[in-house]
Structures are given as C-alpha cells and as structure tokens.
Amino acid sequence: MDDLKKPLIPFYLGLGPDNRGRMIDDILSWNSERLENVHDYIQWLFPLQDKSASNSSAPLLTKEEIDEFRNNPLLRAKILESFNKLMEFYGFVCRKEKDILVMARSNKFTEQSRNWLTKHNHNFLRITRILKCLMLLGLEEYARIFMTSLEKVYNDYQQIIGEETISYWRKAL
C-alpha cells in the first residue's frame, strides 16, 4: 500500500501524520475546547468511504483499509481510544463490566453537553460520522450502545436535537 496515497493506517498506528502534520496521539491529548474549535480532525479519527462535505482533504477509506481496521487489533484498539476520547468530550463514559459493554452519562455530562446540545450544532454531524464509522469498521456493539445513550438524551432534549437529527443517527446504524 502506498502510504503517501493511503495515509490512514500509518496515521492510526502513530507512524505518520494527518494532512496537517498532526499525529494521532497529539489529537487524542487535546482538551475539550480544542476538540470543539478545530474542525478538520474528526474525518481522520472516524474515516468513512464517502467524501466529506466540510473537508475536501479528508481521507477516504478503501475496502482494503476497512478489512485491515476490522482485523488488526492495534487499529481496533486505537479506534476505541478515539471513540472514548469523543465520548468524554460529549459527556459519556463507556466501559466493559463483566464482558458487557455499558455506557452512561458521566459526572461531567452537564458541563460537556454545552459543547453539543444546542440547536443545529455541528457536533450532530460528527456524531453521525462516529456512528457510521463504528458500523463500517466492525464495532457495531459500540455504535449501538452509543445510539442507546443518544436515544435517552433525545428523550430529554427533543426540542434541541430534533426529529431530523435523531433520524440521521438511527439511519447510521
């Protein structure tokens, strides 16, 4: 595989930068303010096969890369690290309890939800991307538990999230 043309695997393994010279571990060390205010990293942390409307330089997953993500434990672990970082950003905590995946609102949910629980928030698109990516890369269990938590949040914040947004999230599964 030509790493210059297909930079996702090296990026995810910490062997190469994204298109702006950032390494994955640097992005995963960002605080909430930076995660909120920088807009071109999410396509690297949660890549898709579809072209991004907001980032024309975002990498696109190939079938070969999807297979590699699905079968390489190091890549799967890094996707889950990225997932957990964004869950923290949104105010959730996800963990295994006796081999059962559970997700709940964290004790910082109220504070963290200010990042995304506003009408027409750009994080709604990020959430759709995360759900789609998890499904594509074989992490359906994580997508489903996240969706279950989003449904609960939707029940409390229907006027903010809206039917259109929850519909996109549901279709992502």
N, C-alpha and C positions, 0 to 999 in steps of 0.2 A: 504494500500500500504506500503510495506517495504521501509522506507526512505533510508536505507543503500544501498539497491539494486537499488532504483529508486530515485536518489538524485536531479533530475531536478526541481521538483515542490518546494521542500524546498529551493533550491538554488535561484530560481526565486522569491520566496516570501521573501527572505532575512533571512530565518530561518536556512540555512545550507550552508556550503562552497562547492566549487568545489573540484576536486580531489587533488588540491594543497593547500587547506586551504584558498582560496580567497573567499570573499563574493562578491555578485553581485554589491553592491553599491561601493565597493572598485574598481572593474574593471571599472565601469562607471565613476569613477573620474579620471582615467588615462589621461595623456596628449597624444598628437599625437605621440610623439616619443616612448612612451611605447606601445601604441596600435600597432605601426608599428613593433617594435622589439620583442614583446612577441607573440608567435605563437600558444599557446595552449588554448587560452580563447575563440576564435571565435566559437568553437564547443559547448561551454556552452551557449554563448549568442544566438546562432542561431542553435539549435539542429535539427538533421534530423533522419530519420529511418535507413539510410544507414551508414555503418561503414566508419569512416574517414581513408583515406589512409595515412594521415600525423600524426594522433594522435590516437593510438590504445586504449588509455584510455578514449576517448571521449564518453560521454553518448549517448545512442540511444533512440529516442522517441518510446514509445509504443502507441497503439491505444487509450488506456485509458488516457494517458498524452495528446495526441493530442486533445481529447474531452475536457479535463479539460482546456487546453490553449484556446480552441475555446469558452468556455462557462464561464470562470472565468474572470470578469472584471479586477481584480487585476493583473492577469497574462498577460492579453492583454495589459494593461497599461505599464507593465514592459517590454514586448517585444517591444512596441513602443518607450519606453525610450531608450532601447538598439539600436533600429533602428536609432533614431535621433542622438545618440552619434556617430554611424558609418557614418551617413550622414554628420555630422560635420567634421569627420575625412577625408572623401572624398571630402569635399568642396561643399556640398549641404545644402540647408535649405528646410525643409518640414513643412508645416503648413496648417491649415484649414482656408479658407476665405469664410465666409457666407456658411458654411457647404460643401464647395467644397475643396477637397484636392489639393494643389498646391506644386510643387517642382521647385526650381531654383538653379542655381549656386550661392553660397554665395560670399560675397565680399572677401573671403579668398580662392576662388577656385584655383587660380593660385598657391598660396603657398601650399595648401593642395594637389593639384594634383601631386605634386612632390613625394608624398608618393606612388602613384599607377600608374601614367600614364607613364610607361616605358615598353618596350617590355618584354613579358613573365613574368610580375610581379605576385608575389604570391597573391596579392590583387584581381586579376581577379578571382581566385578560391574562395576567401572569398565572393566576390560579387555574384557568382553563388550560394553559400551556403545561403546567405541572401535572395536572390530571392526565392529559393526553400522553405526555412523555412517559409517565409511570406505566400506563397501559401498554404503550408501544415497546417498552424495554423489559416487559415481563414482571413488573412489580405491581400487578393488579391488586393484590391484597392491601398495599399501601394506598393506592388510588381509592379503593372502596372505603377504607377506614377514614380517609381524609374527607371523602364525599359524605359519609355519615355525619361527621362533625360539621361540615358545611350546611347540611340539611338542618341540623339543630340550631346553628347560628341563623340560618334563614328564617326559621320559625320565630326567632326573637327580633329579627331585623328585616322583615319582609319589605317594608317601605323603602329601606335603603338599598338592599340588594336587588330587589325587583324580580319579576317573573322571567323576564328575558335572560337575565344573568344566570339564574338558577337553572334555566332550561339549557343554556350552553354547558354548564357544569355537568348536568345529567347526561347530555349527549356525548360528553368527553369519555364517558365510560362505555 
